[in-house]
Amino acid sequence: SLKRKELRQHANDGLINHVRLMLQYILSFVSQLSNYIPRTEFTGMMQKVGNDITEVRSGLAEKFVMVVGKLTGLERRIEGLESSGGGDGRNRNEVQELKSKLRDLTTESSNLRERNMSLEREVRDKISIIDRLRSRMDQMDESLALNTVKLTDLESQRGPRAQQVIHSYNGTLLWKIESYQRKRQDAINGVKTALYSPPFYSAQYGYKMCAKIYMNGDGFGKGSHLSLFFVVMRGDFDALQTWPFQKKITMMLLDQGNGDHMIDAFNSDPQSSSFQRPKSDMNIASGSPLFMPLDSLNNRQYIKDDVLFIKIIVD
């Protein structure tokens, strides 16, 4: 009946609103958390810790070399005095005095060696802590990006943006990335290193996919290239699809002037975990860390009015 349909629609709308509110809360929480230790400040802190450790180690090493040099010099003087016949009282006293200094320097050398070993252990512990913190921040970045994709997906289903966010169901994504300069600077500063596109589909009830871009590069391309990747996402109709995913993927950075696009194409690898049926929200991204040299972006009209376009074709 009409009333039952209206009740079902009301329940669905309520669920979508609830999930949207939850996602917005999560995004807000992660954003607030990142404000306590911004990525740039975190990186600076870790760099300072590394510099301090290097300085202390260098100081210890220099002191150790100096002590060893003094030890060697004293040993030679003692040997010289003893071999020249240290029979008279003055020489005997000097030998005893030098041997006393030698014992003191030997003790100091042993203490320095222990301090150095202790520092090495501390360095290993600090490096382990830094690596764990960096890994947690990377996970937070990934989680934030994934929740942004989910929120975009939900907002496309209702509300004012429903008319603006239109999913593609023909295996083609046209992704408009605005505010390029700001997003590139965010990537350089480590604020937001990766961006995800809205989802797109191979067919109305087909594979769910998206693109992932690193504005300042990733892996081998970090700091030198634009890195572009393709991602298979978990979809509502995965049970009806053929697995592993076997398609040709064409990735393009569009030239907004004369159509001289940057193109990279590859066939999905059926052995790769990137193309198996997803067990989580997204598979591991697959693509090109060296997609486009950053210093070549301005050679043509890849960026125009602070906007660039990415196109992905799956067939």
C-alpha positions as CSV (number, residue, x, y, z in Angstrom):
1,S,0.0,0.0,0.0
2,L,1.0,3.6,-0.4
3,K,1.2,4.1,3.4
4,R,3.5,1.1,3.8
5,K,5.8,2.4,1.0
6,E,5.9,5.8,2.7
7,L,6.8,4.2,6.0
8,R,9.6,2.2,4.2
9,Q,10.9,5.3,2.5
10,H,10.8,7.2,5.8
11,A,12.8,4.4,7.5
12,N,15.3,4.4,4.6
13,D,15.7,8.2,4.8
14,G,16.1,8.0,8.6
15,L,18.9,5.3,8.2
16,I,20.7,7.3,5.6
17,N,20.5,10.4,7.7
18,H,21.8,8.5,10.8
19,V,24.8,7.0,8.9
20,R,25.5,10.5,7.4
21,L,25.5,12.0,10.9
22,M,27.8,9.2,12.2
23,L,30.3,9.7,9.3
24,Q,30.3,13.4,9.7
25,Y,31.0,12.9,13.5
26,I,33.9,10.6,12.6
27,L,35.3,13.0,10.1
28,S,35.0,15.8,12.6
29,F,36.7,13.7,15.3
30,V,39.6,12.7,13.1
31,S,40.0,16.3,11.9
32,Q,40.0,17.6,15.5
33,L,42.5,14.9,16.5
34,S,44.9,15.9,13.7
35,N,44.7,19.5,15.0
36,Y,46.4,18.4,18.2
37,I,49.6,17.3,16.3
38,P,49.4,18.5,12.7
39,R,51.4,16.4,10.3
40,T,53.9,19.2,9.6
41,E,54.5,19.8,13.3
42,F,54.8,16.0,13.9
43,T,57.4,15.7,11.1
44,G,59.3,18.7,12.5
45,M,59.3,17.1,16.0
46,M,60.6,13.8,14.7
47,Q,63.2,15.6,12.7
48,K,64.4,17.5,15.8
49,V,64.5,14.3,17.8
50,G,66.6,12.7,15.0
51,N,68.9,15.7,14.9
52,D,69.3,15.7,18.7
53,I,70.2,12.0,18.8
54,T,72.7,12.4,15.9
55,E,74.3,15.4,17.8
56,V,74.7,13.4,21.0
57,R,76.0,10.3,19.2
58,S,78.5,12.5,17.3
59,G,79.7,14.2,20.6
60,L,80.1,10.8,22.3
61,A,82.0,9.4,19.3
62,E,84.4,12.5,19.3
63,K,85.0,12.1,23.0
64,F,85.6,8.4,22.7
65,V,88.2,9.0,19.9
66,M,89.9,11.6,22.1
67,V,90.1,9.3,25.1
68,V,91.4,6.4,23.0
69,G,94.1,8.8,21.6
70,K,95.1,9.9,25.1
71,L,95.3,6.2,26.2
72,T,97.5,5.3,23.2
73,G,99.8,8.3,24.0
74,L,100.1,7.4,27.6
75,E,100.8,3.8,26.9
76,R,103.6,4.8,24.5
77,R,105.1,7.2,27.1
78,I,105.0,4.5,29.8
79,E,106.7,2.0,27.4
80,G,109.3,4.6,26.5
81,L,110.1,5.4,30.2
82,E,110.2,1.7,31.2
83,S,112.5,0.8,28.2
84,S,114.9,3.7,28.9
85,G,115.4,2.3,32.4
86,G,113.0,3.9,34.8
87,G,115.3,3.1,37.7
88,D,115.6,6.6,39.2
89,G,113.0,7.9,41.5
90,R,111.8,10.7,39.2
91,N,111.1,8.3,36.3
92,R,109.4,5.8,38.7
93,N,107.1,8.5,40.0
94,E,106.3,9.7,36.5
95,V,105.5,6.1,35.4
96,Q,103.2,5.6,38.4
97,E,101.5,8.9,37.7
98,L,101.0,8.0,34.0
99,K,99.7,4.5,35.0
100,S,97.2,6.2,37.3
101,K,96.1,8.5,34.5
102,L,95.9,5.4,32.2
103,R,93.6,3.7,34.7
104,D,91.4,6.8,34.9
105,L,91.2,7.1,31.1
106,T,90.5,3.3,30.8
107,T,87.6,3.7,33.2
108,E,86.3,6.8,31.3
109,S,86.6,4.9,28.0
110,S,84.6,2.0,29.5
111,N,81.9,4.4,30.8
112,L,81.7,6.1,27.4
113,R,81.3,2.7,25.7
114,E,78.5,1.8,28.1
115,R,76.8,5.2,27.5
116,N,77.1,4.7,23.7
117,M,75.5,1.2,24.0
118,S,72.7,2.6,26.1
119,L,72.2,5.4,23.6
120,E,72.1,2.9,20.8
121,R,69.3,1.0,22.6
122,E,67.4,4.2,23.2
123,V,67.8,5.2,19.6
124,R,66.3,1.9,18.5
125,D,63.4,2.3,20.9
126,K,62.7,5.9,19.8
127,I,62.9,4.8,16.1
128,S,60.3,2.1,16.8
129,I,58.0,4.6,18.6
130,I,58.4,7.1,15.7
131,D,57.6,4.4,13.1
132,R,54.5,3.3,15.1
133,L,53.3,6.9,15.3
134,R,53.9,7.5,11.6
135,S,52.0,4.3,10.8
136,R,49.1,5.4,12.9
137,M,48.9,8.8,11.3
138,D,49.0,7.2,7.8
139,Q,46.1,4.9,8.9
140,M,44.2,8.0,10.1
141,D,44.8,9.7,6.7
142,E,43.6,6.6,4.9
143,S,40.5,6.3,7.2
144,L,39.7,9.9,6.7
145,A,39.9,9.6,2.9
146,L,37.8,6.5,2.9
147,N,35.1,8.1,5.1
148,T,35.1,11.1,2.7
149,V,34.4,8.7,-0.2
150,K,31.6,7.1,1.9
151,L,30.1,10.4,2.8
152,T,30.2,11.6,-0.8
153,D,28.5,8.3,-1.8
154,L,25.7,8.8,0.8
155,E,25.2,12.5,-0.1
156,S,24.7,11.5,-3.7
157,Q,21.6,9.5,-2.6
158,R,19.6,12.4,-1.1
159,G,19.8,16.1,-0.1
160,P,20.8,19.2,-2.1
161,R,23.9,17.5,-3.6
162,A,21.9,14.6,-5.0
163,Q,21.6,16.4,-8.3
164,Q,25.2,17.5,-8.3
165,V,26.9,14.1,-7.6
166,I,26.1,11.8,-10.5
167,H,27.7,8.4,-10.6
168,S,28.9,6.9,-13.8
169,Y,27.6,3.4,-14.7
170,N,29.5,2.8,-17.9
171,G,33.0,2.1,-16.7
172,T,34.2,5.7,-17.2
173,L,35.1,8.2,-14.5
174,L,35.6,11.9,-15.2
175,W,37.1,13.4,-12.1
176,K,37.4,17.2,-11.7
177,I,39.9,18.2,-9.1
178,E,39.6,21.8,-8.0
179,S,42.0,24.0,-5.9
180,Y,45.0,22.1,-7.3
181,Q,47.6,24.4,-5.7
182,R,46.2,24.2,-2.2
183,K,45.8,20.4,-2.4
184,R,49.3,20.0,-3.8
185,Q,50.6,22.1,-0.9
186,D,48.6,20.1,1.6
187,A,50.3,16.9,0.1
188,I,53.8,18.5,0.4
189,N,53.1,19.5,4.1
190,G,51.7,16.0,4.8
191,V,48.3,17.3,5.7
192,K,46.5,15.2,3.2
193,T,48.7,13.1,1.0
194,A,46.1,11.1,-1.0
195,L,42.7,12.0,-2.6
196,Y,40.0,9.6,-3.6
197,S,37.5,10.2,-6.4
198,P,33.8,9.6,-6.1
199,P,32.9,5.9,-6.9
200,F,32.0,4.8,-10.4
201,Y,30.7,1.5,-11.8
202,S,31.3,-0.8,-14.7
203,A,27.6,-1.1,-15.2
204,Q,24.4,-0.3,-13.2
205,Y,24.8,-3.5,-11.1
206,G,28.5,-3.9,-11.9
207,Y,31.9,-3.5,-10.2
208,K,32.3,-0.6,-7.9
209,M,35.6,1.4,-8.4
210,C,37.4,4.7,-7.7
211,A,40.6,6.5,-8.4
212,K,43.3,7.5,-6.0
213,I,45.8,10.3,-6.6
214,Y,48.9,11.5,-4.7
215,M,49.4,15.2,-5.5
216,N,53.1,15.0,-4.3
217,G,53.7,11.5,-5.3
218,D,53.9,8.2,-3.5
219,G,56.6,5.5,-3.2
220,F,59.2,5.8,-6.0
221,G,57.4,9.0,-7.2
222,K,57.3,10.8,-3.8
223,G,58.3,14.5,-4.3
224,S,58.9,14.1,-8.0
225,H,55.8,12.7,-9.7
226,L,52.0,12.8,-9.7
227,S,51.0,9.2,-8.6
228,L,47.7,7.9,-10.0
229,F,46.1,4.6,-9.0
230,F,42.9,2.5,-9.7
231,V,41.0,0.9,-6.8
232,V,38.4,-1.9,-6.7
233,M,35.9,-1.2,-4.0
234,R,33.4,-3.5,-2.2
235,G,30.1,-3.1,-3.9
236,D,26.5,-4.2,-3.3
237,F,26.5,-6.6,-6.2
238,D,29.9,-8.3,-5.8
239,A,28.3,-11.7,-5.5
240,L,27.1,-11.4,-9.1
241,Q,30.5,-10.4,-10.5
242,T,33.2,-12.5,-12.0
243,W,36.4,-12.7,-9.8
244,P,39.2,-12.0,-10.0
245,F,38.5,-8.6,-11.7
246,Q,39.8,-8.9,-15.3
247,K,39.6,-5.6,-17.3
248,K,41.8,-3.1,-19.1
249,I,42.3,0.1,-17.2
250,T,43.2,3.3,-19.0
251,M,44.2,6.3,-16.8
252,M,44.4,9.8,-18.3
253,L,45.4,13.3,-17.2
254,L,43.5,15.5,-19.6
255,D,45.1,18.3,-21.5
256,Q,42.5,21.2,-21.4
257,G,44.0,22.8,-24.5
258,N,44.9,20.8,-27.6
259,G,43.9,17.3,-26.3
260,D,47.5,16.1,-25.8
261,H,46.5,13.9,-22.9
262,M,48.9,11.9,-20.6
263,I,47.8,8.3,-20.9
264,D,48.8,5.1,-19.1
265,A,47.0,1.8,-19.7
266,F,47.4,-1.7,-18.1
267,N,45.6,-5.0,-17.8
268,S,44.5,-6.1,-14.4
269,D,46.7,-8.9,-12.9
270,P,44.4,-11.8,-11.9
271,Q,47.1,-13.0,-9.4
272,S,47.2,-9.6,-7.6
273,S,45.3,-9.1,-4.4
274,S,44.2,-5.7,-5.8
275,F,41.8,-7.5,-8.2
276,Q,40.3,-10.2,-6.0
277,R,36.9,-9.9,-4.5
278,P,37.2,-7.1,-1.8
279,K,37.0,-8.3,1.8
280,S,37.2,-4.7,3.2
281,D,35.8,-1.4,1.8
282,M,38.7,-1.1,-0.7
283,N,41.4,-3.3,-2.2
284,I,45.0,-2.2,-2.3
285,A,45.4,0.4,-5.1
286,S,47.1,-0.5,-8.3
287,G,48.6,1.9,-10.9
288,S,51.5,4.2,-11.5
289,P,53.6,5.9,-8.8
290,L,55.5,7.6,-11.7
291,F,52.4,8.7,-13.7
292,M,53.5,12.2,-14.5
293,P,56.6,14.3,-13.5
294,L,55.5,17.2,-11.4
295,D,57.8,19.6,-13.2
296,S,56.0,18.7,-16.5
297,L,52.5,19.6,-15.3
298,N,52.8,23.2,-16.5
299,N,54.3,22.3,-19.9
300,R,50.9,22.0,-21.4
301,Q,47.4,22.8,-20.2
302,Y,47.0,20.0,-17.7
303,I,46.2,22.6,-15.1
304,K,43.8,25.4,-16.0
305,D,42.1,27.9,-13.6
306,D,43.6,25.8,-10.8
307,V,41.7,22.7,-12.0
308,L,42.8,19.4,-13.4
309,F,40.8,16.5,-14.8
310,I,41.5,12.8,-14.4
311,K,39.7,10.3,-16.6
312,I,39.6,6.5,-16.0
313,I,38.2,4.1,-18.6
314,V,37.5,0.4,-17.6
315,D,36.7,-2.0,-20.4
